[in-house]
Amino acid sequence: MEFNKINGRDFYNMVVNASNRLAEKSDYVNALNVFPVPDGDTGTNMSMTFKAAVKEIENIDSDSIGEVSKKLAKGALMGARGNSGVILSQILRGISKGLTNLEEVSASEFANALQEGSNSAYKAVMRPTEGTILSVIRATAEAGMHSKKHNVKELLEEVTVAAKVMLDKTPELLPALKKAKVVDSGGMGLYIILQGMLEALKDGIVAEVKDIKIGEGGGEVTGAKTTGDADIKFGYCTEFIILGDATHATELQNEIEPFGDSMIVVGYDDVIKVHIHTNDPGLVLSKAVKIGELSKIKIDNMREEHRELLAGEMREEQAKQAEEAAEQEEIKKYGFVTVAMGDGITNIFKDLGVDYVIEGGQTMNPSTQDILDCIDKINAENIFILPNNKNIIMAASQAQEISDKNVIVIPTTTIPQGITCVSMFNRDAEPKENEEELKELMEAVKTGSVTYAVRDTEMDGINIKEGNMLGLVEGKIKEVGEDKFEVAEKVLENMVDDDSELITIFYGEDVTDNEANEFVSKLEEKYEDCDIQLYKGDQPLYYFLMSVE
């Protein structure tokens, strides 16, 4: 069927079908979350936002695309959840702006509406970050504006392809995505929406709003990355709606900006939607009430939620993992067990898809039985073990011999080696190929660390006093000093050469966030040609674990 023009009924079918598809895949989108998000998951937030938008038009009796899009946009704004939901609502708001007062639209007019959607989304975010949903909507809009198609269906095909191309590029724009080997979750949500809209036109779907249970997160990623209370700078996630003149949105945004972060303030007709993380919700609300009546106020204590989450994890983690393993209906191709110390490093491994992270390392080596217990709980054809410490390799190898499963030990001796191996693992390759590739990869990772001396000694002609800072390269003492940052800098001098491209630093529990950030700022000036990544490892004993690739 040709669609040289689409009207409000066509648009209704497009967005309702898209909403159904997003709800079906919300768990998948949630599984792509990398960054911590104490106040929600991307797939859930986007899907609930879109469901609220669709609810607004469910009983509409109009064939005007302008009227349908206007109600859709207002429903999205009122129902927006989290940053991803607010950005989605702004995309829909911009599209509505481009469709204002129109009964039906051509391909070029719909492309213009997509451009308005992109413009609106970028304006809603104070500091736009590329490699996110913003990049995907921008690429979508640009493809539409450059398209020569006269058929709306063909236009949608073209812009959906452009969205996918940009989605696949997001890991190159955001190092954290590349490290985790995932694409941006918000961008994936938008791509699913575009697919759903296109499907409705291609297949002539007369869409019905379906009551699909939206997932609450998790997906295939085991263990959400969590942060400590100290990492939550602003403790209250505050959301509300102002029933008042939307022209005051920018004024309010500027007024409350000093009181928090993760802020989005957007206005639509006589409604302003506000989302901010702050330490003083009352102060923000007092500013807002001057503009109009407040509605749908929601304040969550993120620190309290975080503490409850950690307490629950400590009590239930082992039981939960065992239950999940037992409930797996199909055996998967690969499973992973690794060893680590520090909440930050543990969560990085979990985010990368490791099934079990055994707490252990320099002072607490896990036993063969500890490793076997984890192997037995994983329902996989092939299980890779990453010891990450030379003193654990033998226990891992012994577990490999005892187990009746196909267990492969990659003899990683450091945390950075282990993280690189998991990051670069090819789940489509055969076990032997992966084993050979990972062993080569781990050899290419230079590892350094900074710790302290527990007694006076002399090694390799170097006099060491108790309490000295020790800089190690590949396990050998190379630097001794009084200041951990100076020693760390000298360790990197031993490791970085003309071929180096990436420096990764994990800072321990005895290094503050500010100290770590200041240290990296200094390194960025010194190593301009290298990409420097910083992660909060929370590891004990070692102030820094560092790698150069």
VMD Tcl script that draws the C-alpha trace (Angstrom):
set ca {
  {0.00 0.00 0.00}
  {1.27 3.45 -0.91}
  {1.42 6.22 1.66}
  {2.08 9.42 -0.24}
  {0.36 11.06 2.71}
  {-0.59 9.89 6.21}
  {-3.41 11.18 8.39}
  {-4.21 11.01 12.09}
  {-5.55 7.45 11.89}
  {-2.38 6.24 10.18}
  {-0.26 8.04 12.77}
  {-2.35 6.51 15.57}
  {-1.61 2.99 14.26}
  {2.08 3.84 13.92}
  {2.59 5.09 17.47}
  {0.35 2.50 19.15}
  {2.19 -0.32 17.39}
  {5.49 1.30 18.36}
  {4.37 1.49 21.99}
  {3.47 -2.20 21.99}
  {6.84 -3.14 20.50}
  {8.75 -1.05 23.03}
  {6.84 -2.61 25.92}
  {7.65 -6.08 24.61}
  {11.34 -5.25 24.43}
  {11.67 -3.11 27.56}
  {13.67 -5.80 29.39}
  {16.09 -5.97 26.48}
  {16.57 -2.19 26.56}
  {17.01 -2.31 30.34}
  {19.74 -4.90 29.90}
  {21.78 -2.38 27.92}
  {21.96 0.01 30.85}
  {25.51 0.59 31.78}
  {25.26 3.69 33.77}
  {23.70 3.46 37.31}
  {20.48 4.77 37.44}
  {19.09 4.62 41.05}
  {15.92 6.21 39.80}
  {15.00 3.76 37.09}
  {15.88 1.79 33.97}
  {15.85 3.16 30.45}
  {13.55 0.56 28.88}
  {11.01 0.79 31.66}
  {11.06 4.58 31.75}
  {10.75 4.99 27.99}
  {8.02 2.38 27.67}
  {5.92 3.75 30.53}
  {6.32 7.23 29.09}
  {5.13 6.08 25.67}
  {2.27 4.10 27.19}
  {1.11 7.25 28.99}
  {1.26 9.12 25.66}
  {-0.75 6.45 23.86}
  {-3.29 6.35 26.68}
  {-4.03 9.99 25.93}
  {-5.04 9.18 22.34}
  {-6.62 5.76 22.92}
  {-10.18 7.03 22.52}
  {-9.52 9.97 20.23}
  {-12.08 10.50 17.47}
  {-10.11 12.48 14.93}
  {-8.36 11.85 11.64}
  {-6.25 15.00 12.02}
  {-2.58 14.13 12.44}
  {-2.04 17.52 14.08}
  {-4.69 16.80 16.72}
  {-3.49 13.25 17.39}
  {0.15 14.32 17.70}
  {-0.75 17.18 20.04}
  {-2.58 14.89 22.47}
  {0.19 12.29 22.17}
  {2.83 14.87 23.08}
  {0.88 16.14 26.08}
  {0.32 12.59 27.33}
  {4.05 11.88 27.05}
  {4.95 15.04 28.90}
  {2.56 14.27 31.76}
  {3.69 10.65 31.98}
  {7.44 11.12 31.42}
  {9.64 9.08 33.76}
  {13.34 9.62 34.25}
  {15.72 11.41 31.91}
  {15.15 9.03 29.01}
  {11.39 9.43 29.29}
  {11.62 13.20 29.40}
  {13.83 13.27 26.31}
  {11.40 10.96 24.50}
  {8.54 13.27 25.46}
  {10.44 16.19 23.95}
  {10.98 14.29 20.72}
  {7.22 13.75 20.54}
  {6.63 17.38 21.44}
  {8.83 18.55 18.57}
  {7.13 16.17 16.15}
  {3.80 17.59 17.28}
  {5.08 21.09 16.62}
  {5.96 20.11 13.08}
  {2.49 18.64 12.54}
  {0.50 21.51 14.07}
  {-2.88 22.22 12.40}
  {-2.32 19.64 9.66}
  {-4.93 17.03 8.69}
  {-2.45 14.88 6.76}
  {1.21 15.16 5.79}
  {3.52 14.25 2.94}
  {6.92 12.58 3.32}
  {8.72 15.93 3.31}
  {6.35 17.35 5.93}
  {6.84 14.31 8.15}
  {10.62 14.65 7.74}
  {10.32 18.24 8.90}
  {8.43 17.02 11.98}
  {11.27 14.61 12.79}
  {13.70 17.50 12.55}
  {11.55 19.48 15.00}
  {11.66 16.44 17.29}
  {15.45 16.43 17.21}
  {15.65 20.16 17.84}
  {13.29 19.92 20.80}
  {15.23 17.06 22.38}
  {18.56 18.89 22.19}
  {17.06 22.04 23.66}
  {15.68 20.08 26.62}
  {19.09 18.89 27.80}
  {21.43 21.48 29.29}
  {24.61 19.58 28.41}
  {23.85 17.24 25.50}
  {26.00 14.13 25.35}
  {26.70 12.47 22.02}
  {26.54 8.71 21.86}
  {23.05 8.73 23.36}
  {19.44 8.86 22.18}
  {20.18 12.44 21.10}
  {22.64 11.26 18.47}
  {20.14 8.72 17.18}
  {17.27 11.21 16.80}
  {19.65 13.70 15.16}
  {20.79 11.12 12.59}
  {17.17 10.12 12.00}
  {16.15 13.72 11.37}
  {19.12 14.47 9.13}
  {18.38 11.43 6.99}
  {14.79 12.59 6.65}
  {15.75 16.09 5.60}
  {18.13 14.75 2.95}
  {15.72 12.11 1.66}
  {14.29 12.34 -1.82}
  {11.47 9.90 -1.07}
  {7.88 10.95 -1.78}
  {6.32 8.00 0.04}
  {6.10 8.16 3.83}
  {6.70 4.41 4.17}
  {9.86 4.64 2.09}
  {10.95 7.68 4.09}
  {10.53 5.74 7.34}
  {12.55 2.86 5.90}
  {15.37 5.25 5.07}
  {15.42 7.06 8.42}
  {15.17 3.80 10.38}
  {18.29 2.53 8.62}
  {20.05 5.80 9.49}
  {18.99 5.43 13.11}
  {20.48 1.92 13.24}
  {23.75 3.10 11.72}
  {24.08 5.81 14.37}
  {23.01 3.41 17.14}
  {25.86 1.09 16.17}
  {28.26 4.03 16.37}
  {27.31 5.03 19.93}
  {30.06 2.90 21.55}
  {32.62 4.90 19.59}
  {31.19 8.14 20.96}
  {30.94 7.02 24.60}
  {33.93 5.07 25.96}
  {31.84 3.49 28.73}
  {29.59 1.87 26.12}
  {32.58 0.59 24.19}
  {34.08 -0.89 27.33}
  {30.85 -2.68 28.14}
  {30.36 -3.71 24.47}
  {26.82 -2.38 24.32}
  {25.01 0.31 22.37}
  {23.19 3.17 24.07}
  {19.99 1.96 25.72}
  {18.01 5.13 25.00}
  {19.08 5.04 21.37}
  {17.96 1.41 21.17}
  {14.59 2.38 22.60}
  {14.14 5.03 19.92}
  {15.20 2.59 17.19}
  {12.57 0.11 18.39}
  {9.97 2.89 18.24}
  {10.90 3.71 14.65}
  {10.76 0.02 13.73}
  {7.28 -0.21 15.23}
  {6.06 2.83 13.32}
  {7.47 1.46 10.06}
  {5.98 -1.98 10.69}
  {2.51 -0.48 11.05}
  {2.72 1.14 7.61}
  {4.38 -1.79 5.84}
  {1.99 -4.42 7.20}
  {-1.14 -2.29 7.28}
  {-1.55 -2.90 11.02}
  {-4.71 -1.62 12.68}
  {-3.14 -1.28 16.11}
  {-4.76 -1.87 19.47}
  {-3.33 -0.77 22.79}
  {-2.08 -3.94 24.45}
  {-1.71 -4.46 28.19}
  {1.88 -5.69 28.05}
  {3.69 -6.02 31.35}
  {6.70 -3.75 31.25}
  {9.87 -5.31 32.64}
  {11.44 -3.96 35.74}
  {14.99 -4.31 34.50}
  {17.68 -6.91 34.52}
  {17.38 -8.67 31.19}
  {20.45 -10.74 30.44}
  {22.78 -8.54 32.47}
  {23.37 -10.09 35.90}
  {23.78 -7.70 38.77}
  {23.19 -3.97 38.48}
  {26.09 -1.65 39.01}
  {25.66 0.18 42.31}
  {27.42 3.11 43.90}
  {28.19 4.08 47.43}
  {26.22 6.73 49.33}
  {29.17 9.08 48.96}
  {28.84 8.90 45.17}
  {25.28 10.25 45.29}
  {26.01 13.97 45.39}
  {22.36 15.01 45.33}
  {20.19 12.64 47.30}
  {16.59 13.33 46.25}
  {15.19 12.52 42.81}
  {12.48 15.16 42.49}
  {9.84 15.20 39.75}
  {6.72 17.31 39.46}
  {4.45 19.15 37.04}
  {3.60 22.84 37.13}
  {0.21 23.82 35.81}
  {1.16 27.25 34.56}
  {2.53 29.32 31.72}
  {5.15 27.22 29.91}
  {7.04 30.32 28.81}
  {8.52 30.42 32.33}
  {10.31 27.07 31.81}
  {13.69 28.55 30.88}
  {13.51 31.08 33.71}
  {12.83 28.30 36.24}
  {15.57 26.13 34.75}
  {18.16 28.85 35.28}
  {16.90 29.51 38.79}
  {17.11 25.94 40.09}
  {20.24 24.83 38.20}
  {22.59 25.63 41.14}
  {20.61 23.34 43.44}
  {21.16 19.99 41.71}
  {22.05 17.97 38.64}
  {20.41 15.57 36.14}
  {18.01 18.43 35.51}
  {15.49 18.70 32.73}
  {12.83 21.44 32.63}
  {10.45 21.41 29.68}
  {7.26 23.30 28.94}
  {4.28 22.58 26.76}
  {1.30 24.96 26.49}
  {0.15 25.38 30.10}
  {2.29 22.59 31.59}
  {5.91 22.48 32.76}
  {7.58 19.15 33.58}
  {10.55 19.23 35.98}
  {13.06 16.51 36.87}
  {16.07 17.25 39.12}
  {18.36 15.51 41.59}
  {18.77 17.84 44.57}
  {19.52 17.93 48.27}
  {16.70 20.40 48.97}
  {13.43 19.45 47.25}
  {11.56 22.02 49.32}
  {13.65 24.86 47.96}
  {13.05 23.72 44.37}
  {9.31 23.37 44.98}
  {9.16 26.84 46.56}
  {10.63 28.31 43.38}
  {8.24 26.34 41.20}
  {5.05 27.19 43.07}
  {5.51 30.85 42.15}
  {4.77 29.91 38.54}
  {1.64 27.85 39.07}
  {-0.11 24.99 40.81}
  {2.02 21.89 41.45}
  {0.86 18.41 40.46}
  {2.15 14.82 40.49}
  {4.96 15.56 42.95}
  {7.32 12.60 43.35}
  {10.37 12.70 45.65}
  {12.57 9.64 46.11}
  {15.45 9.38 48.59}
  {18.11 7.80 46.39}
  {20.51 7.22 49.29}
  {17.85 5.36 51.25}
  {16.91 3.31 48.20}
  {20.57 2.55 47.67}
  {21.12 1.40 51.26}
  {18.07 -0.83 51.09}
  {19.31 -2.24 47.81}
  {22.73 -3.06 49.23}
  {21.23 -4.67 52.33}
  {19.01 -6.81 50.17}
  {21.89 -7.76 47.93}
  {24.03 -8.84 50.86}
  {21.27 -11.08 52.22}
  {19.95 -12.52 49.00}
  {22.67 -12.48 46.32}
  {23.79 -16.11 46.60}
  {20.25 -17.48 46.87}
  {19.05 -15.32 44.02}
  {21.84 -16.34 41.67}
  {21.30 -20.02 42.44}
  {17.57 -19.68 41.79}
  {18.12 -17.85 38.52}
  {20.53 -20.50 37.34}
  {18.11 -23.27 38.25}
  {15.27 -21.57 36.39}
  {17.13 -21.26 33.11}
  {15.11 -23.18 30.54}
  {17.76 -23.30 27.85}
  {21.45 -23.92 28.20}
  {23.48 -20.97 26.97}
  {26.68 -21.22 24.99}
  {28.99 -19.37 27.41}
  {29.25 -18.70 31.12}
  {31.84 -16.79 33.14}
  {33.39 -16.91 36.59}
  {35.94 -14.36 37.71}
  {37.63 -13.19 40.89}
  {37.78 -9.60 42.13}
  {37.97 -7.39 45.20}
  {36.10 -4.09 45.50}
  {32.47 -3.27 44.81}
  {33.30 -1.09 41.83}
  {35.35 -3.73 40.04}
  {32.82 -6.43 40.92}
  {30.02 -4.41 39.37}
  {32.03 -3.73 36.22}
  {32.42 -7.48 35.71}
  {28.72 -8.04 36.34}
  {27.80 -5.28 33.90}
  {29.93 -7.03 31.30}
  {27.89 -10.21 31.71}
  {29.96 -12.29 34.14}
  {27.72 -14.84 35.92}
  {29.62 -15.05 39.19}
  {32.24 -12.78 40.70}
  {34.01 -14.47 43.62}
  {35.23 -12.06 46.25}
  {38.94 -12.59 46.55}
  {42.37 -11.46 45.50}
  {45.66 -10.74 47.18}
  {44.66 -11.51 50.76}
  {41.72 -13.85 50.24}
  {42.28 -16.47 47.58}
  {39.18 -18.54 46.80}
  {39.42 -22.31 47.12}
  {38.90 -24.87 44.40}
  {35.54 -25.64 46.00}
  {34.53 -21.97 45.82}
  {35.20 -21.99 42.10}
  {33.51 -25.36 41.59}
  {30.38 -24.16 43.37}
  {30.08 -21.34 40.86}
  {30.74 -23.63 37.90}
  {27.97 -26.00 39.06}
  {25.42 -23.15 39.22}
  {25.97 -22.01 35.63}
  {23.83 -23.62 32.94}
  {26.22 -23.19 30.01}
  {27.98 -25.39 27.47}
  {31.33 -23.68 28.01}
  {32.50 -21.88 31.14}
  {35.46 -19.52 31.15}
  {37.35 -18.87 34.39}
  {39.34 -15.64 34.82}
  {41.42 -15.87 38.05}
  {42.95 -12.37 37.73}
  {45.71 -13.34 40.15}
  {48.67 -15.66 39.74}
  {47.92 -17.23 43.15}
  {44.47 -18.36 42.03}
  {45.37 -19.95 38.69}
  {46.20 -23.32 40.21}
  {42.93 -23.54 42.12}
  {41.07 -22.61 38.94}
  {42.95 -25.26 36.97}
  {42.14 -27.85 39.61}
  {38.47 -26.95 39.46}
  {38.70 -27.34 35.70}
  {40.04 -30.90 36.07}
  {37.41 -31.93 38.61}
  {34.38 -30.48 36.85}
  {32.46 -32.58 34.34}
  {31.66 -29.43 32.35}
  {33.74 -27.89 29.59}
  {35.75 -25.39 31.66}
  {38.43 -23.17 30.14}
  {40.87 -21.23 32.33}
  {42.34 -18.06 30.91}
  {45.37 -17.45 33.17}
  {44.79 -13.76 33.80}
  {46.98 -12.40 36.59}
  {45.51 -8.91 36.94}
  {42.11 -7.25 37.06}
  {42.72 -5.17 33.90}
  {43.59 -8.34 31.99}
  {40.35 -9.92 33.13}
  {38.24 -6.92 32.20}
  {39.84 -6.69 28.76}
  {39.19 -10.38 28.14}
  {35.52 -10.17 29.08}
  {35.09 -6.94 27.11}
  {36.57 -8.42 23.95}
  {34.97 -11.87 24.22}
  {33.27 -12.96 21.00}
  {30.10 -14.86 21.89}
  {29.64 -15.89 18.26}
  {33.06 -17.56 18.02}
  {33.89 -21.14 19.02}
  {35.46 -21.87 22.44}
  {38.91 -22.69 21.06}
  {38.99 -19.50 19.01}
  {38.07 -17.45 22.06}
  {40.65 -19.20 24.22}
  {43.45 -18.44 21.78}
  {42.30 -14.87 21.21}
  {41.97 -14.08 24.92}
  {45.40 -15.44 25.75}
  {46.87 -13.14 23.12}
  {44.82 -10.20 24.34}
  {45.87 -10.57 27.97}
  {49.51 -10.49 26.95}
  {48.95 -7.14 25.23}
  {47.66 -5.50 28.42}
  {50.37 -3.76 30.45}
  {49.40 -3.61 34.11}
  {50.68 -1.39 36.90}
  {49.57 -0.79 40.48}
  {50.28 1.31 43.54}
  {50.19 -0.09 47.06}
  {52.20 0.33 50.27}
  {55.02 -1.50 52.04}
  {54.17 -3.42 55.22}
  {57.78 -3.73 56.39}
  {61.34 -2.54 55.78}
  {63.18 -4.47 53.10}
  {65.46 -4.24 50.08}
  {64.57 -5.59 46.66}
  {66.57 -5.37 43.46}
  {68.84 -2.82 45.09}
  {65.90 -0.62 46.16}
  {65.63 0.30 49.84}
  {62.05 0.13 51.03}
  {60.68 1.42 54.34}
  {57.43 0.39 55.98}
  {54.66 2.71 54.76}
  {56.42 3.64 51.50}
  {54.30 3.87 48.39}
  {55.22 1.05 46.01}
  {54.74 1.23 42.26}
  {54.60 -2.13 40.50}
  {54.74 -2.93 36.80}
  {53.72 -6.47 35.88}
  {54.10 -7.43 39.53}
  {57.64 -6.08 39.90}
  {58.53 -3.09 42.08}
  {59.67 -0.25 39.85}
  {59.04 2.86 41.92}
  {59.17 3.78 45.60}
  {58.06 7.08 47.08}
  {56.08 8.96 49.68}
  {53.18 10.19 47.54}
  {50.82 7.72 45.89}
  {50.00 10.04 43.00}
  {53.63 10.74 42.15}
  {54.38 7.02 42.29}
  {51.38 6.27 40.08}
  {52.56 8.84 37.53}
  {56.02 7.27 37.45}
  {54.50 3.80 37.01}
  {52.67 5.03 33.93}
  {55.92 6.49 32.57}
  {57.27 2.92 32.67}
  {54.29 1.65 30.70}
  {53.29 4.27 28.12}
  {55.13 4.34 24.80}
  {54.54 5.73 21.31}
  {52.12 2.90 20.46}
  {49.92 3.37 23.52}
  {46.31 4.40 22.88}
  {44.33 3.68 26.03}
  {45.07 4.21 29.73}
  {42.58 2.75 32.21}
  {42.68 3.58 35.92}
  {40.74 1.94 38.75}
  {41.03 3.84 42.00}
  {40.72 2.18 45.38}
  {38.67 2.76 48.49}
  {41.34 5.02 50.02}
  {41.31 7.50 47.12}
  {38.58 10.12 46.99}
  {36.62 10.97 43.86}
  {38.10 14.48 43.75}
  {41.65 13.19 44.12}
  {41.12 10.69 41.31}
  {39.60 13.26 38.97}
  {42.40 15.76 39.62}
  {44.97 13.05 38.94}
  {43.34 12.14 35.63}
  {43.14 15.80 34.60}
  {46.89 16.03 35.05}
  {47.43 12.85 33.04}
  {45.23 14.11 30.20}
  {47.53 17.08 29.76}
  {50.58 14.83 29.84}
  {49.27 12.11 27.51}
  {47.26 14.06 24.95}
  {47.32 11.23 22.39}
  {45.85 8.65 24.78}
  {42.25 8.05 25.76}
  {42.14 7.93 29.59}
  {39.32 6.09 31.35}
  {38.69 6.34 35.09}
  {36.64 3.89 37.18}
  {35.87 3.72 40.88}
  {37.16 0.26 41.76}
  {36.79 0.45 45.57}
  {39.51 -2.17 45.83}
  {41.31 -2.47 49.19}
  {45.09 -2.38 49.59}
  {45.79 -0.96 46.13}
  {45.37 2.77 45.65}
  {45.47 2.33 41.90}
  {45.22 -0.49 39.39}
  {46.24 0.75 35.95}
  {46.52 -0.67 32.48}
  {47.95 0.57 29.18}
  {46.92 -0.80 25.80}
}
mol new
graphics top color blue
foreach p $ca { graphics top sphere $p radius 0.5 }
foreach p [lrange $ca 0 end-1] q [lrange $ca 1 end] { graphics top cylinder $p $q radius 0.2 }
display resetview
